[in-house]
Structures are given as structure tokens and as C-alpha cells.
């Protein structure tokens, strides 16, 4: 079992941090008693990937006792493959300058695309990853594939296993899994041996005309099974850091449309029942005034509120970790 998981936060535009000003994010994390910062890509630190700025950011993070993580952007499948590979390679080099030996990438597949079947899109993503594998192996690096809202955990797992789990892992975004009709706790268990990075926030689910609508919430303010998720990360994954995230994405799982299931062959009755039960719980609690209604969550709360939500998530995760077998749950003060 991992003896201790460090707790950090993703800091970017949704949280009110402008690109090119990494010091703001580092100071925010330090002041909140967090132990690290995840930047979307090195361009969030330096838009032109200035090596001096990247090194200075790494040095400032070390002075504050913070870890730094990052991503390398989109792995496809659409767009010019040569341009994409060039950008990914440049971002990998920048990540190394930042001191990162691993980083996440995401996909933008379209499940119901009329001209390019989804399995062919996944093939293009796989080709992109395979193009990077020699560089990753030669330099001892790891690319972690994010559970983005367009992929199921099964598809992520297949890509990891087929491209080489020695250099390709998983960046677990638990909230995205519900969009594909999956129970995030069960999906975490499926992916556990390969999870090296995380993006953690909760979800509230509501019934809409075509199915379920996902709204993002601070950890503990939704319906995810956090004891099961965190226990799995502690006991079965190589992850050493828990990174909190609070952003805007709203998606529907159109489970009332029979055509939706044509593109979701992985969906099981048992996992879908977990999501439907979650929506029943959310709507009942909303009627009781115990949590916001769908209408209450219609408006963007703004960056200041999302920063407060990160505080709420951190407090909840620390409390939950403290109840799990001998885990300290990270720093609780501002001297991280």
C-alpha cells in the first residue's frame, strides 16, 4: 500500500489563473496547504515554452515544497498528424525542463461520427501514442492517458495495454466516467494498476429529457463513492499524488435514447443502475434542500467560487483519507 498520497490541485483558467503567470498558482497552492500544482500543459506556464521560465517555475515550486505536474495536450485523432506529433514532442521536452517525468494526454474522439468510425479514431490515437513510445522509453518517461469524457475506461485500458504499460499509464478523471455510463468506483478498480495521475472532483446527476446530466461538484458534495475510490488508489494503484480539479464541463449521458447504446457497448446494467440511483438521490436531496437543484447549478459560479470548492474538496479528501488505514492524508496547514 502507498504510505502517503500528496494532495494538490489543477490550476488554470477555470480557477482564475492566467497563462504565463505560474507564480500565482504556486502561491495559491502553498497558501491553501496543498502540496502540488497540475498545469494543463507547459504552455500554461510559458506560452512560448521558454526554458528559463520553466526552470524558474520548477525552482520556485521546490522552494515552496510543491510538486509540479503537467500534460501534453491532445493525442488526436483529428487534425494533421505531423503537426500534432511535433507539438507533442515539443511539450514533452518542455515537461522534462519543468522536471516532470510523466504527463497526461487526452483525446477528442467523436463516438457517432458519420464518416470515421470510433474504432478507427482509436486506431489513429494509438498510432500517435506509438509514435511517441520510442522517445518515452529512451528517456524513461511516462505518458498517462486521461479518462476524458469521450473514452470509456475499457478503451483507455486497451490503449494502455496495447501501447506498452511500461511507458503508458492512466490519468484518472473520475467525473468523466459517468458520461460513458460507467460507475467511477468500478472503473477505478479496473484501471487501478495503471493509474499514475489523477483529476478528482465529484458529480451530481439529474434526469433530463434524454437521460442523465452531469454537473461537477466539490469532492464529497456529490454522489461518488469516495471511500471505495480512495481505498482503491491507496491499495491497488501506483499513484503517489491526488490532484483536485474544479472546472465547468457539462455533459449528458443520453441513456433514454436507444441509439446511444449503439456507441456504448461497454455499458452494463449494474453500473448504469449506480448512476440512475445517484440521480434519484440527487433529486431527492435537492427537493429536501440538502443539495442544489439542476436549476441552481445552471449558472457559472466563477473562478473565486471554484477556488473555494477546491478548498472544500481538499478538506473532504483529507478527512476521508484519515479514516483509511493509517493514512495521514497530506498536509493540513499552510506550511506544505
C-alpha positions as CSV (number, residue, x, y, z in Angstrom):
1,X,0.0,0.0,0.0
2,X,1.2,3.5,-0.7
3,X,2.1,5.0,2.7
4,X,1.1,8.6,1.8
5,X,-0.6,10.4,-1.1
6,X,0.3,14.0,-1.6
7,X,-2.6,16.4,-2.3
8,X,-2.5,19.1,-5.0
9,X,-4.8,21.0,-7.4
10,X,-5.1,21.7,-11.1
11,X,-4.7,25.5,-11.5
12,X,-5.7,27.1,-14.8
13,X,-8.1,29.5,-16.4
14,X,-11.3,27.9,-14.9
15,X,-9.8,28.5,-11.4
16,X,-8.8,32.1,-12.4
17,X,-5.1,31.6,-13.2
18,X,-3.9,33.2,-16.4
19,X,-1.4,31.5,-18.7
20,X,2.1,32.8,-18.3
21,X,1.8,33.6,-14.5
22,X,2.6,30.3,-12.8
23,X,3.7,32.0,-9.6
24,X,0.0,32.8,-8.8
25,X,-0.9,29.2,-8.9
26,X,2.1,28.1,-6.9
27,X,1.4,30.7,-4.2
28,X,-2.3,29.7,-4.1
29,X,-1.4,26.0,-3.6
30,X,1.1,26.9,-0.9
31,X,-1.2,29.3,1.0
32,X,-4.0,26.6,0.9
33,X,-1.8,24.0,2.4
34,X,-1.7,21.9,-0.8
35,X,1.4,20.0,-1.9
36,X,1.4,20.5,-5.6
37,X,0.0,22.0,-8.8
38,X,-1.0,20.5,-12.1
39,X,-0.7,22.7,-15.1
40,X,-2.7,21.8,-18.2
41,X,0.4,21.9,-20.4
42,X,3.8,23.7,-20.1
43,X,2.3,26.4,-22.3
44,X,0.1,27.4,-19.3
45,X,3.4,28.3,-17.6
46,X,5.2,29.8,-20.6
47,X,3.1,30.2,-23.8
48,X,6.3,30.1,-25.9
49,X,7.9,27.3,-23.8
50,X,10.8,29.5,-22.6
51,X,13.2,27.2,-20.9
52,X,14.3,29.8,-18.4
53,X,10.7,30.4,-17.3
54,X,10.1,26.6,-17.0
55,X,13.2,26.1,-14.9
56,X,12.4,29.1,-12.7
57,X,8.9,27.7,-12.1
58,X,10.3,24.3,-11.1
59,X,12.8,26.1,-8.7
60,X,10.1,28.2,-7.1
61,X,7.9,25.1,-6.6
62,X,10.8,23.3,-4.9
63,X,11.3,26.4,-2.6
64,X,7.6,26.2,-1.6
65,X,7.8,22.4,-1.1
66,X,5.4,21.7,-4.0
67,X,5.3,19.1,-6.7
68,X,4.6,20.1,-10.3
69,X,2.7,18.0,-12.8
70,X,1.6,18.8,-16.4
71,X,0.0,17.5,-19.5
72,X,1.0,17.5,-23.2
73,X,-2.4,18.2,-24.8
74,X,-4.4,16.4,-27.3
75,X,-3.5,13.0,-28.8
76,X,-6.0,13.2,-31.6
77,X,-7.5,11.7,-33.6
78,X,-8.4,14.7,-35.9
79,X,-6.0,17.2,-37.4
80,X,-2.7,16.9,-39.1
81,X,-0.7,14.0,-37.6
82,X,2.7,15.5,-38.3
83,X,1.8,18.8,-36.7
84,X,0.3,17.0,-33.7
85,X,3.4,14.9,-33.2
86,X,5.7,18.0,-33.5
87,X,3.6,19.8,-30.8
88,X,3.5,16.7,-28.5
89,X,7.3,16.3,-28.8
90,X,7.9,20.0,-28.0
91,X,5.6,19.7,-25.0
92,X,7.4,16.5,-23.8
93,X,10.7,18.4,-24.0
94,X,9.2,21.3,-22.0
95,X,7.8,18.9,-19.4
96,X,11.3,17.5,-18.9
97,X,12.7,21.0,-18.5
98,X,10.0,21.5,-15.8
99,X,11.3,18.4,-14.1
100,X,8.3,16.2,-14.9
101,X,9.0,12.5,-15.8
102,X,5.3,11.8,-16.5
103,X,2.5,13.8,-18.0
104,X,-1.1,13.3,-19.2
105,X,-2.6,13.5,-22.7
106,X,-6.3,13.5,-23.7
107,X,-8.3,12.6,-26.8
108,X,-11.1,14.2,-28.7
109,X,-12.9,11.4,-30.4
110,X,-16.5,11.6,-31.7
111,X,-18.4,8.4,-30.9
112,X,-21.2,9.0,-33.5
113,X,-19.0,10.4,-36.3
114,X,-20.7,9.8,-39.6
115,X,-17.5,9.4,-41.7
116,X,-14.9,7.9,-39.4
117,X,-16.0,5.0,-37.1
118,X,-14.9,5.3,-33.5
119,X,-12.7,2.2,-33.6
120,X,-10.8,3.8,-36.5
121,X,-10.5,7.0,-34.5
122,X,-9.0,5.0,-31.6
123,X,-6.6,3.4,-34.1
124,X,-5.3,6.9,-35.0
125,X,-4.9,7.8,-31.4
126,X,-3.0,4.5,-30.9
127,X,-0.7,5.4,-33.8
128,X,0.0,8.8,-32.3
129,X,0.9,7.2,-29.0
130,X,3.1,4.5,-30.6
131,X,5.0,7.3,-32.4
132,X,5.9,8.7,-29.0
133,X,6.8,5.4,-27.4
134,X,10.4,5.2,-28.5
135,X,11.1,8.7,-27.1
136,X,9.4,7.8,-23.9
137,X,11.3,4.6,-23.4
138,X,14.7,6.2,-24.4
139,X,14.2,9.0,-21.8
140,X,12.5,7.0,-19.0
141,X,9.2,8.9,-19.3
142,X,5.6,8.0,-19.0
143,X,2.5,9.3,-20.9
144,X,-0.7,8.9,-18.9
145,X,-3.9,8.7,-21.0
146,X,-6.7,10.7,-19.4
147,X,-10.1,9.2,-18.9
148,X,-11.5,12.1,-21.0
149,X,-15.3,12.3,-21.5
150,X,-15.1,10.8,-25.0
151,X,-13.5,7.5,-23.9
152,X,-14.7,4.6,-21.7
153,X,-12.4,3.1,-19.1
154,X,-12.3,-0.1,-21.3
155,X,-11.0,1.8,-24.3
156,X,-8.4,3.6,-22.1
157,X,-7.3,0.3,-20.7
158,X,-6.9,-1.3,-24.1
159,X,-4.8,1.6,-25.4
160,X,-2.5,1.4,-22.4
161,X,-2.1,-2.3,-22.6
162,X,-1.6,-2.3,-26.4
163,X,0.9,0.6,-26.5
164,X,3.0,-0.6,-23.5
165,X,2.2,-0.2,-19.8
166,X,5.9,0.3,-19.1
167,X,5.6,3.8,-20.6
168,X,1.9,4.4,-21.0
169,X,-0.4,4.7,-18.0
170,X,-3.7,6.3,-16.9
171,X,-4.6,9.8,-15.7
172,X,-7.8,9.1,-13.8
173,X,-10.6,11.7,-14.2
174,X,-13.3,10.2,-12.1
175,X,-16.1,12.6,-13.1
176,X,-15.7,11.9,-16.8
177,X,-16.5,8.3,-16.5
178,X,-20.2,8.8,-15.8
179,X,-20.6,10.4,-19.3
180,X,-19.8,7.0,-20.7
181,X,-22.4,5.3,-18.5
182,X,-19.8,3.9,-16.1
183,X,-19.6,3.7,-12.3
184,X,-16.5,5.7,-11.4
185,X,-15.7,3.4,-8.4
186,X,-15.8,0.3,-10.6
187,X,-13.8,1.9,-13.3
188,X,-11.2,3.0,-10.9
189,X,-10.8,-0.6,-9.8
190,X,-10.5,-1.7,-13.5
191,X,-7.8,0.8,-14.2
192,X,-6.0,0.8,-10.8
193,X,-2.7,-1.0,-11.7
194,X,-2.1,1.7,-14.4
195,X,-3.2,4.9,-12.6
196,X,-0.3,7.3,-12.1
197,X,-2.0,10.7,-12.2
198,X,-5.5,11.9,-11.0
199,X,-8.1,14.6,-11.6
200,X,-10.6,14.4,-8.7
201,X,-14.0,16.1,-8.4
202,X,-17.5,14.9,-7.5
203,X,-20.6,14.8,-9.6
204,X,-24.3,15.5,-9.1
205,X,-26.6,13.7,-11.5
206,X,-30.1,14.8,-12.7
207,X,-32.7,13.5,-15.0
208,X,-33.2,15.4,-18.3
209,X,-35.3,14.6,-21.3
210,X,-32.7,12.3,-23.0
211,X,-31.1,10.8,-19.9
212,X,-28.7,12.0,-17.2
213,X,-27.0,15.3,-16.8
214,X,-23.7,15.6,-15.0
215,X,-22.9,18.7,-13.0
216,X,-19.5,19.0,-11.3
217,X,-19.2,19.4,-7.6
218,X,-16.5,19.5,-4.9
219,X,-15.4,16.1,-3.6
220,X,-18.0,15.0,-1.0
221,X,-20.8,17.2,-2.3
222,X,-22.0,14.7,-4.9
223,X,-22.8,11.0,-5.2
224,X,-19.4,9.3,-5.9
225,X,-18.3,6.5,-3.6
226,X,-15.1,8.2,-2.3
227,X,-14.2,5.6,0.3
228,X,-14.1,3.0,-2.4
229,X,-12.3,5.2,-4.9
230,X,-9.6,6.4,-2.5
231,X,-9.2,2.9,-1.0
232,X,-8.5,1.6,-4.5
233,X,-6.0,4.3,-5.2
234,X,-4.2,3.7,-1.9
235,X,-4.1,-0.1,-2.1
236,X,-4.0,-1.0,-5.7
237,X,-2.5,1.8,-7.8
238,X,1.0,3.3,-8.2
239,X,-0.4,6.8,-7.8
240,X,1.5,9.0,-5.4
241,X,-0.4,12.2,-5.8
242,X,-4.1,13.1,-5.7
243,X,-4.8,16.2,-7.8
244,X,-8.1,18.0,-7.3
245,X,-9.9,19.7,-10.1
246,X,-12.9,22.0,-10.4
247,X,-14.0,23.1,-13.8
248,X,-17.1,23.8,-16.0
249,X,-17.7,20.8,-18.2
250,X,-21.4,19.7,-18.5
251,X,-22.3,16.6,-20.4
252,X,-25.3,14.3,-20.7
253,X,-25.4,10.5,-20.8
254,X,-28.3,10.0,-23.2
255,X,-29.5,6.7,-21.7
256,X,-33.1,7.3,-22.8
257,X,-32.1,7.2,-26.4
258,X,-31.7,3.6,-27.7
259,X,-29.2,4.8,-30.3
260,X,-26.9,5.9,-27.5
261,X,-26.2,2.3,-26.6
262,X,-25.0,1.5,-30.1
263,X,-21.9,3.5,-29.4
264,X,-21.5,2.4,-25.8
265,X,-21.1,-1.4,-26.0
266,X,-19.2,-1.5,-22.6
267,X,-22.2,-0.3,-20.6
268,X,-23.6,-2.8,-18.1
269,X,-26.9,-2.8,-16.3
270,X,-25.2,-2.9,-12.9
271,X,-23.0,0.2,-13.5
272,X,-25.8,2.1,-15.1
273,X,-28.0,1.3,-12.2
274,X,-25.4,3.0,-9.9
275,X,-25.8,6.2,-11.9
276,X,-29.6,6.1,-12.0
277,X,-29.6,5.6,-8.3
278,X,-27.3,8.6,-7.9
279,X,-29.7,10.8,-9.9
280,X,-32.6,9.6,-7.8
281,X,-30.6,10.5,-4.7
282,X,-29.6,13.9,-6.0
283,X,-33.1,14.9,-7.0
284,X,-34.5,13.7,-3.6
285,X,-31.9,15.7,-1.7
286,X,-32.5,18.7,-3.9
287,X,-36.2,18.6,-3.0
288,X,-35.3,18.5,0.6
289,X,-33.0,21.5,0.3
290,X,-29.9,19.3,1.1
291,X,-28.1,20.0,-2.2
292,X,-28.6,22.3,-5.2
293,X,-31.1,21.5,-7.9
294,X,-30.2,21.3,-11.5
295,X,-31.5,24.9,-12.0
296,X,-29.4,26.1,-9.0
297,X,-26.3,24.9,-10.9
298,X,-27.3,26.4,-14.2
299,X,-25.1,29.5,-13.9
300,X,-21.3,29.6,-13.9
301,X,-20.3,30.3,-10.2
302,X,-17.0,32.0,-11.3
303,X,-13.3,31.4,-10.6
304,X,-13.5,32.6,-7.0
305,X,-16.1,30.0,-6.1
306,X,-14.2,27.3,-7.9
307,X,-11.2,28.1,-5.7
308,X,-13.3,27.8,-2.6
309,X,-14.6,24.5,-4.0
310,X,-11.0,23.2,-4.2
311,X,-10.7,24.1,-0.5
312,X,-13.8,22.1,0.2
313,X,-12.5,19.1,-1.8
314,X,-9.2,19.2,-0.1
315,X,-10.8,19.2,3.4
316,X,-13.1,16.3,2.4
317,X,-10.4,14.2,0.9
318,X,-8.1,14.7,3.9
319,X,-11.0,13.7,6.3
320,X,-11.7,10.6,4.2
321,X,-8.1,9.6,3.9
322,X,-7.7,10.0,7.7
323,X,-10.3,7.3,8.2
324,X,-8.5,4.8,5.9
325,X,-5.9,2.5,7.4
326,X,-3.2,4.7,8.9
327,X,-3.1,7.3,6.1
328,X,-2.2,10.9,7.2
329,X,-3.9,12.4,4.1
330,X,-1.4,15.2,3.3
331,X,-0.7,18.5,4.9
332,X,-3.5,20.2,6.8
333,X,-1.9,23.6,7.2
334,X,-0.2,26.2,5.1
335,X,3.4,25.0,5.7
336,X,3.4,22.4,3.0
